[in-house]
Amino acid sequence: MKNINMNNMYRISLDTDKQIFIATDINNDFKSGTGVTIKDAIKSLQKQSA
């Protein structure tokens, strides 16, 4: 799943072992955020980018 907004593009994946979502910046694989929901994972990623 990719965000359409060109300013904030990321990939979403699910770690099925830990049952968490991971949002990864498509321009920098080292920037990622995790959360119980997709929304939480995106917020976590955005905090790192701010």
N, C-alpha and C positions, 0 to 999 in steps of 0.2 A: 504494500500500500504506500503510495507516495502522495505527499501534500501537493496540491495544485499551485499554491502561492509560491512564486519563483524566489521570493526573499527567504523563505524558510522551508527548504526541501529536506526531507528526511525519509528514512526507511523505518518501517515498523516490523518487528519480529516478536515471536513468543518463545520464551524459554519454557518448554513443557515440563522440565524437571523441577524448576523452581516456581512455575506458574506466575511468571512476571512478563510484562511487555517491555521491549527495548526499543527506544527511538534513537536512531543513529543518523548523524549529519551526513548527507551524501557527499559533501565536499571534504569531510575530514572524519575518517573512520574511527579516530581516537576520541571523538566527542560523542558521548551517548548518555542517555538518561533512562532510568528504569522506573517502573511503577506497577501497581496492581491493575490499573486500567490504562488504556492507551492515552487518555487525557493526562494522567499522572506522569507517564513516561515522557510525553511531549513537554509538560511543564518543567520536569527535571532537566531535560535537554536545554530548554530555553534559559533556565537559570545559569547554566554553564556558559552560554553564549553571551549573556548580558554583561 
